[in-house]
Amino acid sequence: MSLQLPSPVADYVAANARLDLDGMINPIAADAVLLDNGKRFAGHAEIRGLLKEMVVGLKAVFTPDTIREEEGRVVVEGPAHGDFPGSPIRFTYRFDLEDDAIKVVEITA
């Protein structure tokens, strides 16, 4: 299924499929916040560290299969496969976009 993702989200997902750390960071605003199951990461340095360890390090590839809008946020759901216990796990990503960049992303399993 081909989803019509907003460009910054599509760029992030495509880079994730390649496990391309720089590509995943590029569509994220420099002052963005990432919330991962209750933990907060702010700015490129902290977000890069998380993605390097938990995405690239575990070869975790997210494959979105649904998209919707909720209260102005882009909500994308789908499984992530990788080298981690319980793989695949279904995740929900909630994106706040600003100026064609990801400003806030909240990830829950």
trRosetta pair geometry for C-beta under 8 A, 3 or more apart (Angstrom, degrees):
i j d omega theta_ij theta_ji phi_ij phi_ji
1 65 6.2 81 56 -146 131 74
3 64 5.8 -66 23 109 157 115
3 65 7.6 -177 -49 -145 129 19
3 66 7.7 158 -102 -139 136 9
3 67 5.0 119 -168 -9 129 127
3 76 7.7 112 140 -130 161 106
4 67 7.2 -138 63 66 62 152
5 9 4.4 -122 175 96 111 109
5 10 4.0 150 87 -65 114 83
5 13 6.4 45 86 12 177 141
5 64 7.0 96 -77 70 129 155
5 67 6.3 -158 -91 -93 72 154
5 74 7.7 93 -151 177 73 140
5 76 6.9 25 -115 -95 111 137
6 9 4.9 75 61 17 81 108
6 10 6.8 -157 88 -10 33 93
6 74 5.9 -107 7 -82 123 161
6 95 7.6 -153 49 101 126 144
6 97 6.0 -67 119 -67 159 164
7 10 5.5 -56 -137 39 31 112
7 11 6.1 34 162 -22 66 105
7 27 7.6 -162 126 -126 73 130
7 100 6.5 -6 71 -156 120 96
8 11 5.6 -51 -146 35 32 113
8 12 6.4 35 154 -20 63 104
8 27 3.8 153 -155 -176 81 120
8 28 7.8 129 -177 -65 117 41
8 95 7.7 171 94 -178 108 143
8 97 6.0 155 44 -125 134 112
8 100 6.0 153 -44 172 112 55
8 101 5.5 144 -108 -129 151 25
8 102 5.0 -173 143 -39 131 80
9 12 5.7 -52 -149 35 33 113
9 13 6.3 30 154 -17 66 107
9 27 7.5 -158 -49 137 23 152
9 74 6.0 -108 -52 116 153 150
9 76 6.5 155 -174 -32 136 148
9 93 7.9 148 -141 113 111 134
9 95 5.6 -125 -86 -13 115 173
9 97 7.6 -77 -36 -75 99 123
9 102 7.0 111 -75 -80 65 110
10 13 5.8 -56 -145 39 30 110
10 14 6.2 29 157 -19 65 108
11 14 5.9 -55 -144 38 28 110
11 15 6.3 25 157 -16 63 109
11 23 7.1 -139 168 177 85 86
11 26 6.6 -90 148 88 131 108
11 27 4.3 138 81 -50 125 137
12 15 6.0 -61 -149 39 27 108
12 16 6.2 30 153 -22 64 108
12 23 8.0 156 -119 136 34 77
12 24 5.7 63 -146 -141 72 64
12 27 5.1 -105 -52 57 87 132
12 28 7.3 81 -93 -49 118 89
12 102 6.5 39 -51 -34 142 146
13 16 5.6 -52 -147 34 30 115
13 17 6.6 37 152 -24 63 101
13 62 6.6 -97 -128 88 81 101
13 64 6.1 -57 -121 0 143 116
13 76 7.8 -106 -73 159 130 161
14 17 5.7 -49 -154 28 32 114
14 18 7.0 18 151 -5 62 105
14 23 7.2 -92 97 159 83 131
15 18 5.8 -64 -155 45 37 104
15 20 4.3 -99 -162 69 82 106
15 21 8.0 -158 162 -14 115 4
15 22 7.7 -125 -155 82 134 50
15 23 2.8 -171 -124 119 124 110
15 24 4.4 -164 110 -59 127 60
15 26 7.2 155 -63 31 159 108
15 27 7.9 -175 6 5 136 109
16 19 7.1 27 -170 -80 37 39
16 20 7.7 -92 -56 40 19 73
16 24 5.7 81 -67 -95 72 113
16 55 6.5 -82 -135 -172 93 132
16 60 8.0 -49 -171 104 106 71
16 61 6.0 140 143 -136 90 62
16 62 5.5 -11 136 35 152 92
17 61 5.6 70 -116 -152 48 115
17 63 7.8 78 -95 -89 100 77
18 23 6.6 34 64 49 123 154
19 55 7.2 177 -131 139 75 88
19 56 5.1 113 -172 -120 96 75
19 59 6.3 -38 -92 -126 140 62
19 61 7.1 -72 -60 -78 86 95
20 23 3.5 32 111 23 121 123
20 24 6.4 156 90 -20 67 82
21 24 5.8 -56 -149 33 30 110
21 25 6.5 24 155 -15 65 108
21 48 6.8 71 177 -151 110 85
21 51 5.9 140 -135 118 84 116
21 52 5.8 31 -121 -88 138 77
21 55 7.8 144 -99 84 77 115
21 56 5.4 -26 -68 -52 102 145
22 25 5.8 -59 -149 38 33 109
22 26 6.4 49 153 -40 66 99
23 26 5.7 -37 -146 11 32 120
24 27 7.8 -70 -173 33 30 91
24 28 7.5 19 144 -15 61 120
24 51 5.5 -180 105 -165 144 152
24 55 7.0 117 -108 103 174 159
25 28 5.6 -75 -160 37 44 115
25 44 5.9 67 -161 -145 118 98
25 47 6.9 137 -115 104 88 112
25 48 5.6 10 -90 -89 133 93
25 51 7.1 -159 -62 45 86 158
27 101 6.1 180 178 -137 57 63
27 102 5.5 67 127 -4 89 103
28 32 4.7 -96 179 21 91 158
28 34 7.8 -20 -144 -57 139 112
28 44 6.9 143 99 -99 114 77
28 47 6.2 -136 143 123 160 161
28 101 6.6 86 -165 -179 12 96
28 102 4.7 -40 -108 65 62 109
28 105 7.7 -68 -115 -7 107 125
29 32 4.3 129 61 -52 82 94
29 98 6.7 0 -54 66 148 102
29 99 7.5 86 -94 63 119 107
29 101 4.2 107 -63 128 83 133
29 102 6.4 -144 -3 77 80 49
29 103 5.1 19 12 -101 140 58
30 43 6.7 3 163 -142 60 73
30 44 5.6 -40 -140 -29 60 112
31 42 7.5 -7 -170 -178 57 90
31 43 6.2 -18 -122 -92 41 74
31 103 7.9 -1 86 -147 79 76
32 42 7.6 -173 97 -149 43 51
32 43 7.2 142 52 -88 58 21
32 44 7.7 77 37 -63 96 59
32 47 6.6 17 85 -47 108 155
32 101 7.4 -127 -66 143 120 107
32 102 5.8 39 -123 108 148 79
32 103 5.5 -160 -113 -159 85 28
32 104 6.5 -173 -161 -75 81 36
32 105 7.2 24 172 3 123 89
33 40 6.4 -24 -167 -160 104 93
33 41 7.1 147 -161 79 54 50
33 42 5.1 -16 -106 -103 78 76
33 103 7.6 12 26 149 77 60
33 104 5.1 -3 63 -115 92 82
33 105 7.8 -174 95 32 55 56
34 40 7.6 143 79 -157 50 45
34 41 4.5 -16 62 63 98 104
34 42 7.8 -165 24 -74 67 33
34 46 7.8 -168 40 109 106 99
34 47 5.0 110 1 -112 134 103
34 50 6.6 -154 92 62 142 155
34 104 7.7 171 -83 -158 37 49
34 105 5.1 -6 -118 64 78 94
34 106 7.8 169 -163 -84 47 34
34 107 7.2 9 -177 -1 92 107
35 38 7.1 26 -178 -85 94 8
35 39 7.1 157 -157 75 53 41
35 40 5.7 -17 -103 -99 74 66
35 41 7.7 -171 -76 24 30 73
35 104 7.4 15 -2 -174 101 93
35 105 7.3 -164 32 98 68 49
35 106 4.3 -7 64 -116 113 77
35 107 6.9 178 91 25 60 64
36 39 5.1 -25 66 60 84 95
36 41 6.8 23 2 -1 109 114
36 50 6.5 174 -10 -169 153 143
36 54 7.5 97 -170 86 160 169
36 107 4.9 0 -115 59 67 112
37 107 6.8 -45 -29 98 68 82
37 108 6.1 119 -88 -118 64 58
37 109 6.4 -7 -82 7 118 96
41 46 4.1 -171 -166 133 86 110
41 47 5.0 131 130 -79 123 60
41 49 7.6 -156 -144 60 130 96
41 50 5.1 -70 -83 -24 166 142
42 46 5.6 47 53 43 45 146
42 47 7.7 -82 130 -39 4 92
43 46 5.5 83 64 19 80 99
43 47 6.7 -160 94 -2 35 97
44 47 5.8 -67 -138 46 27 106
44 48 5.6 32 164 -26 68 110
45 48 5.9 -53 -143 34 23 112
45 49 6.6 26 155 -20 59 106
46 49 5.7 -53 -153 33 32 114
46 50 6.6 30 152 -16 64 104
47 50 5.7 -54 -152 37 35 111
47 51 6.2 29 154 -15 68 109
48 51 5.9 -59 -144 42 29 108
48 52 6.0 33 157 -25 66 107
49 52 5.8 -52 -144 33 27 112
49 53 6.4 14 161 -8 62 110
50 53 6.2 -68 -150 43 26 101
50 54 5.6 -22 176 21 68 119
50 55 7.7 57 129 -6 68 99
51 54 6.8 -68 -115 56 20 83
51 55 4.6 -24 -159 27 65 127
51 56 6.4 59 145 -8 73 97
52 55 7.4 5 -39 50 9 85
52 56 5.3 -32 -143 42 41 123
52 57 6.3 60 145 -31 54 103
53 56 7.7 42 0 54 11 82
53 57 4.8 -19 -159 11 32 145
53 58 7.8 35 145 -17 50 95
54 57 6.6 11 -41 49 14 108
54 58 5.9 -14 -168 10 38 124
54 60 6.6 -21 148 17 65 145
55 58 6.7 -62 -125 47 8 90
55 60 4.9 -97 -133 59 52 104
55 82 8.0 -124 -151 -98 43 160
56 59 7.3 18 -172 -76 30 42
58 82 4.7 68 135 145 88 134
58 83 5.1 -149 -166 66 62 79
58 84 4.7 22 -170 -51 133 108
59 82 4.5 166 90 -145 67 91
59 83 5.0 64 40 1 108 99
60 80 5.0 19 -176 169 93 121
60 81 7.4 168 -143 83 50 31
60 82 3.6 -62 -88 -33 54 159
60 83 7.8 -103 -57 35 68 60
60 84 6.3 8 -81 -3 108 129
60 87 7.9 -136 -112 -106 80 119
61 80 6.4 167 79 -153 34 71
61 81 5.7 -17 57 59 90 81
61 82 6.2 146 8 -67 65 93
62 78 6.1 108 177 83 79 107
62 79 7.6 -178 -144 103 53 35
62 80 4.5 -29 -90 -93 66 95
62 91 6.1 -62 -124 53 114 134
62 93 7.3 60 179 -33 157 132
63 78 4.9 -126 93 153 54 134
63 79 5.8 -4 52 66 97 76
63 80 7.3 162 11 -92 69 41
63 81 7.3 15 -4 3 115 99
64 67 6.5 45 163 -61 130 92
64 76 4.5 -38 -126 178 134 111
64 77 6.7 103 -143 70 77 28
64 78 4.0 -163 -119 -7 28 140
64 93 7.6 -71 -91 31 113 120
65 77 6.7 -52 56 97 75 74
65 78 4.3 128 3 -104 79 101
65 79 7.5 28 -8 6 121 78
66 76 7.1 162 87 -152 56 47
66 77 4.7 -3 58 54 104 99
66 78 6.8 170 21 -59 68 81
67 74 6.8 -17 -162 -173 101 90
67 75 7.0 149 -156 82 49 55
67 76 5.1 -10 -102 -102 80 77
67 77 7.9 -170 -74 20 38 68
68 75 5.1 -20 66 64 79 105
69 72 7.1 12 -178 -102 104 10
69 73 6.9 153 -157 74 62 42
69 74 6.2 -35 -102 -99 71 50
69 75 7.0 156 -110 14 18 88
70 73 5.3 -25 70 60 77 96
70 75 5.1 32 9 -22 112 133
70 94 7.4 -59 59 -130 118 109
72 96 7.6 34 121 -123 95 83
73 94 5.0 14 158 -174 140 93
73 95 6.3 151 -171 69 82 44
73 96 5.7 -51 -112 -77 90 67
74 94 7.5 151 78 -159 48 45
74 95 4.3 -19 63 61 100 105
74 97 6.5 38 0 -19 122 114
75 92 6.5 -10 -169 -171 95 99
75 93 7.3 161 -153 84 46 52
75 94 5.3 -11 -103 -105 79 74
75 95 7.7 -168 -75 20 32 73
76 92 7.5 154 81 -157 44 51
76 93 4.7 -13 62 60 94 102
76 95 7.0 25 3 -6 107 112
77 90 6.8 21 -179 179 96 98
77 91 7.0 -172 -144 94 58 47
77 92 4.9 -18 -99 -103 90 73
77 93 7.5 -174 -78 21 40 68
78 90 6.9 -131 142 -143 16 74
78 91 6.8 -15 68 56 53 78
79 88 4.1 30 -179 161 121 134
79 89 6.8 145 -150 76 72 27
79 90 5.2 -49 -90 -91 65 62
79 91 7.4 109 -134 12 20 78
80 87 7.3 -83 108 -129 71 87
80 88 6.1 163 75 -155 37 84
80 89 5.7 -18 55 62 92 79
80 90 7.8 153 10 -107 73 17
80 91 5.3 31 -15 -6 114 125
81 87 5.4 89 -148 -177 52 110
81 88 4.5 -44 -83 -91 73 100
82 87 5.4 -145 54 -111 53 141
83 87 7.2 -34 -77 -21 9 157
84 87 5.3 112 63 -49 70 109
84 89 7.6 -51 93 -3 117 123
86 89 5.2 46 121 -68 110 107
89 109 5.3 -17 159 -146 124 120
90 109 7.0 119 80 -160 54 67
91 107 6.0 -13 -172 -165 120 93
91 108 7.0 152 -157 81 69 38
91 109 5.5 -43 -101 -100 71 63
92 107 7.3 158 82 -151 52 45
92 108 5.1 -11 57 62 99 89
92 109 7.8 -179 17 -90 75 17
93 105 6.0 -18 -167 -167 96 104
93 106 7.3 148 -158 76 45 49
93 107 5.5 -11 -103 -100 72 77
94 104 7.9 -18 110 117 85 94
94 105 6.9 152 76 -156 51 50
94 106 4.3 -8 54 55 105 100
94 107 7.9 -158 22 -68 70 35
94 108 8.0 23 -5 6 105 101
95 102 5.7 -75 -150 -130 108 97
95 104 7.2 151 -158 85 40 59
95 105 5.2 -9 -102 -104 69 83
96 102 7.6 98 71 -165 53 58
96 103 4.8 -65 103 68 96 102
96 104 3.9 27 35 46 117 99
96 105 7.5 -141 24 -65 69 44
97 100 7.2 13 178 -111 110 18
97 101 6.8 154 -156 75 72 33
97 102 6.3 -48 -103 -101 69 44
97 103 6.3 137 -138 5 15 95
98 101 6.2 -32 72 62 64 83
98 103 4.1 44 15 -47 111 137
102 105 5.6 3 177 -46 124 110
